Structure formats: C-alpha cells, structure tokens
Amino acid sequence: MQTKLKAGDRVRLVSMTDDPDPIPAGTTGTVAGVYPQRGWTQVDVDWDNDRSLMLSIPPDVVERVSPPAADTQ
C-alpha cells in the first residue's frame, strides 16, 4: 500500500505502465498537488527532468524520498 502523498513531498517513480511515453523509472520530482478520485488518486508532480505528466495511482507507483540534506558549510 502506498503512503499518502501531499504537496511538497519528494517522490521517485517506481513504475508507470499505462502511458505510451512514460516518465522513466527512478525519476524524482516534487508533488505539486494530490486529487483523490473514486478508487484512485491523480497526483501532479513537478519532475526533475522538466517533463510534465501526472500520475494515476493506481496503477502508477511512486515512493516518497527524503529531501537532500542541507549543506551545513
């Protein structure tokens, strides 16, 4: 089961199977918005590779990742 996502979460794509030109697995991005539907969730992600493609969960799968550690120097 996927963790509930919220705007500002950093995510890494695990799989996107139902798109003819999917975002590559392993791509990271920042959640811009989460829109629950009946039985699925639409997730707007600002992908780090500058692509713009929303997720449909399920069947798309992402994992939340920690933001990079702040530079303390």
Contacts in CASP RR format, 6 or more apart in sequence:
PFRMAT RR
TARGET T0000
AUTHOR 0000-0000-0000
METHOD contacts of the structure
MODEL  1
MQTKLKAGDRVRLVSMTDDPDPIPAGTTGTVAGVYPQRGWTQVDVDWDND
RSLMLSIPPDVVERVSPPAADTQ
2 57 0 8 1.000
2 61 0 8 1.000
2 62 0 8 1.000
3 64 0 8 1.000
5 11 0 8 1.000
5 31 0 8 1.000
5 34 0 8 1.000
5 41 0 8 1.000
5 43 0 8 1.000
5 62 0 8 1.000
5 64 0 8 1.000
6 31 0 8 1.000
6 33 0 8 1.000
6 34 0 8 1.000
7 31 0 8 1.000
7 32 0 8 1.000
7 33 0 8 1.000
7 34 0 8 1.000
8 30 0 8 1.000
8 31 0 8 1.000
8 32 0 8 1.000
9 30 0 8 1.000
9 31 0 8 1.000
9 64 0 8 1.000
10 28 0 8 1.000
10 29 0 8 1.000
10 30 0 8 1.000
10 31 0 8 1.000
10 64 0 8 1.000
10 65 0 8 1.000
10 66 0 8 1.000
10 67 0 8 1.000
11 28 0 8 1.000
11 29 0 8 1.000
11 30 0 8 1.000
11 31 0 8 1.000
11 45 0 8 1.000
11 62 0 8 1.000
11 63 0 8 1.000
11 64 0 8 1.000
11 65 0 8 1.000
12 26 0 8 1.000
12 27 0 8 1.000
12 28 0 8 1.000
12 29 0 8 1.000
12 62 0 8 1.000
12 63 0 8 1.000
12 65 0 8 1.000
13 23 0 8 1.000
13 24 0 8 1.000
13 25 0 8 1.000
13 26 0 8 1.000
13 27 0 8 1.000
13 28 0 8 1.000
13 55 0 8 1.000
13 60 0 8 1.000
13 61 0 8 1.000
13 62 0 8 1.000
14 25 0 8 1.000
14 26 0 8 1.000
14 61 0 8 1.000
14 62 0 8 1.000
14 63 0 8 1.000
15 25 0 8 1.000
15 59 0 8 1.000
15 60 0 8 1.000
15 61 0 8 1.000
16 22 0 8 1.000
16 23 0 8 1.000
16 25 0 8 1.000
16 53 0 8 1.000
16 55 0 8 1.000
16 60 0 8 1.000
16 61 0 8 1.000
17 59 0 8 1.000
17 60 0 8 1.000
18 56 0 8 1.000
18 59 0 8 1.000
18 60 0 8 1.000
19 53 0 8 1.000
22 53 0 8 1.000
23 47 0 8 1.000
23 49 0 8 1.000
23 51 0 8 1.000
23 53 0 8 1.000
24 49 0 8 1.000
27 47 0 8 1.000
27 48 0 8 1.000
27 49 0 8 1.000
27 51 0 8 1.000
28 47 0 8 1.000
28 48 0 8 1.000
28 65 0 8 1.000
29 45 0 8 1.000
29 46 0 8 1.000
29 47 0 8 1.000
29 48 0 8 1.000
30 45 0 8 1.000
30 46 0 8 1.000
31 43 0 8 1.000
31 44 0 8 1.000
31 45 0 8 1.000
32 44 0 8 1.000
32 45 0 8 1.000
32 46 0 8 1.000
33 43 0 8 1.000
33 44 0 8 1.000
34 41 0 8 1.000
34 42 0 8 1.000
34 43 0 8 1.000
34 44 0 8 1.000
35 41 0 8 1.000
35 42 0 8 1.000
35 43 0 8 1.000
35 44 0 8 1.000
36 42 0 8 1.000
40 56 0 8 1.000
40 57 0 8 1.000
40 58 0 8 1.000
41 56 0 8 1.000
41 57 0 8 1.000
42 54 0 8 1.000
42 55 0 8 1.000
42 56 0 8 1.000
42 57 0 8 1.000
43 54 0 8 1.000
43 55 0 8 1.000
43 56 0 8 1.000
43 57 0 8 1.000
43 60 0 8 1.000
43 62 0 8 1.000
44 54 0 8 1.000
45 53 0 8 1.000
45 54 0 8 1.000
45 55 0 8 1.000
45 62 0 8 1.000
46 52 0 8 1.000
47 53 0 8 1.000
55 62 0 8 1.000
END
